[in-house]
Amino acid sequence: MSLQAEHVRGSGGGAGHGAAPGPRPRRGATRRKLFDAAVTLIAEQGFSSTTVDEIADRAGVAKGTVYYNFPSKNVLYEELLRDGIELLADSLQQAVGRTVGRGGTHVDALDAMILAGLDFISRYPALTQLYVAELWRTNRVWQSTLTSVRGRVLTIIESVLRDAVGAGELSDDLDIPLTASALFGMVLVAALDWQSYQPHRSVEDVHASLSLLLQGRVSAHG
């Protein structure tokens, strides 16, 4: 069963080791192994320091197999980004649908997305490290891909924020694009800090703290 299927079913198998959220099932076991090897190595030592030889060795395949499946290391990285962020986007969209479907508010949907994001990062920490590490390197040839996959997630968050404003749940002078970026960034940074320095805390515990920020209840007078 693919990691994508495991995620949808809520199983934690495999992802706890930081593996990539594998390629779609049709791509086959070899490509899956290359994805897992690449995302782990690049997260550990950076893109430039990771060689195709190392990816092949970690995946247990010949170097030529890497180039048979991906024309270059750049293409492999770009596909990693697309697959990973698409899976995250699907998780966020499902969280929104479940919340609204049972009568929750749009702010409740934002809160559900925070939980879904934390859950995703806890399953695929290496992919998240990889994404964050490369996010600031604007000179990369795949910058347009980074911009595209980032926009995929932000579009979902912005849509819910816009609905929340329309329903009167949030102020109509809210800066929706900046707020969406802030929420996305909050979850990324908080989750990476949690994974690196506070791993004893549960997903639910971290979510409860971030939920207070979303609900505006940090101030003693809130």
Backbone hydrogen bonds, N-H to C=O, Kabsch-Sander energy under -0.5 kcal/mol:
donor,donor_aa,acceptor,acceptor_aa,energy
6,E,2,S,-2.2
7,H,3,L,-2.4
8,V,4,Q,-2.1
9,R,5,A,-2.0
10,G,6,E,-0.9
10,G,7,H,-0.6
11,S,6,E,-2.2
15,A,13,G,-1.0
16,G,12,G,-1.0
17,H,14,G,-1.5
18,G,15,A,-2.5
18,G,123,R,-0.5
19,A,14,G,-0.6
22,G,20,A,-1.8
27,R,24,R,-2.5
28,G,25,P,-1.4
31,R,27,R,-0.5
32,R,28,G,-1.6
33,K,29,A,-2.3
34,L,30,T,-2.1
35,F,31,R,-2.5
36,D,32,R,-2.5
37,A,33,K,-2.4
38,A,34,L,-2.6
39,V,35,F,-2.7
40,T,36,D,-1.6
41,L,37,A,-2.3
42,I,38,A,-2.8
43,A,39,V,-1.7
44,E,40,T,-1.8
45,Q,41,L,-2.7
46,G,42,I,-2.2
50,T,46,G,-0.6
50,T,47,F,-1.0
51,T,49,S,-0.5
55,I,51,T,-2.0
56,A,52,V,-2.7
57,D,53,D,-2.6
58,R,54,E,-2.9
59,A,55,I,-2.1
60,G,56,A,-1.1
61,V,56,A,-2.5
65,T,62,A,-1.2
66,V,62,A,-0.8
66,V,63,K,-0.9
67,Y,63,K,-1.2
68,Y,64,G,-1.7
69,N,65,T,-1.6
70,F,66,V,-2.6
76,L,72,S,-1.9
77,Y,73,K,-2.4
78,E,74,N,-2.5
79,E,75,V,-2.4
80,L,76,L,-1.9
81,L,77,Y,-2.3
82,R,78,E,-2.4
83,D,79,E,-2.7
84,G,80,L,-2.6
85,I,81,L,-2.7
86,E,82,R,-2.0
87,L,83,D,-1.9
88,L,84,G,-2.1
89,A,85,I,-3.0
90,D,86,E,-2.3
91,S,87,L,-2.0
92,L,88,L,-2.4
93,Q,89,A,-2.7
94,Q,90,D,-2.3
95,A,91,S,-1.9
96,V,92,L,-2.1
97,G,93,Q,-2.5
98,R,94,Q,-2.5
99,T,95,A,-2.0
100,V,96,V,-2.8
101,G,97,G,-2.2
102,R,98,R,-1.3
103,G,100,V,-1.7
104,G,99,T,-2.6
109,A,105,T,-1.6
110,L,106,H,-1.9
111,D,107,V,-2.2
112,A,108,D,-2.3
113,M,109,A,-2.0
114,I,110,L,-1.8
115,L,111,D,-1.9
116,A,112,A,-2.4
117,G,113,M,-2.7
118,L,114,I,-2.4
119,D,115,L,-2.4
120,F,116,A,-2.3
121,I,117,G,-2.4
122,S,118,L,-2.2
123,R,119,D,-1.4
124,Y,120,F,-2.3
128,T,124,Y,-1.7
129,Q,125,P,-2.5
130,L,126,A,-2.2
131,Y,127,L,-2.4
132,V,128,T,-2.6
133,A,129,Q,-2.5
134,E,130,L,-1.6
135,L,131,Y,-1.1
136,W,132,V,-0.6
137,R,134,E,-1.0
138,T,136,W,-1.6
140,R,137,R,-1.5
143,Q,140,R,-1.5
146,L,142,W,-2.3
147,T,143,Q,-2.6
148,S,144,S,-2.1
149,V,145,T,-2.8
150,R,146,L,-2.4
151,G,147,T,-2.1
152,R,148,S,-1.6
153,V,149,V,-1.3
154,L,150,R,-2.4
155,T,151,G,-2.4
156,I,152,R,-0.9
157,I,153,V,-1.8
158,E,154,L,-3.2
159,S,155,T,-1.9
160,V,156,I,-1.7
161,L,157,I,-2.4
162,R,158,E,-2.7
163,D,159,S,-2.0
164,A,160,V,-2.3
165,V,161,L,-2.3
166,G,162,R,-2.4
167,A,163,D,-1.8
168,G,165,V,-1.4
169,E,164,A,-2.4
170,L,164,A,-1.2
174,L,171,S,-1.4
176,I,174,L,-1.3
179,T,175,D,-2.6
180,A,176,I,-2.5
181,S,177,P,-2.0
182,A,178,L,-2.4
183,L,179,T,-2.5
184,F,180,A,-2.3
185,G,181,S,-2.8
186,M,182,A,-2.5
187,V,183,L,-2.0
188,L,184,F,-2.2
189,V,185,G,-2.8
190,A,186,M,-2.5
191,A,187,V,-2.3
192,L,188,L,-2.3
193,D,189,V,-2.4
194,W,190,A,-2.4
195,Q,191,A,-2.9
196,S,192,L,-2.2
197,Y,193,D,-3.1
198,Q,193,D,-0.7
198,Q,194,W,-1.5
201,R,198,Q,-2.1
206,V,202,S,-2.2
207,H,203,V,-2.6
208,A,204,E,-2.1
209,S,205,D,-1.5
210,L,206,V,-2.1
211,S,207,H,-2.5
212,L,208,A,-1.3
213,L,209,S,-1.1
214,L,210,L,-2.1
215,Q,211,S,-2.6
216,G,212,L,-0.5
216,G,213,L,-0.9
217,R,212,L,-2.6
222,G,219,S,-1.8
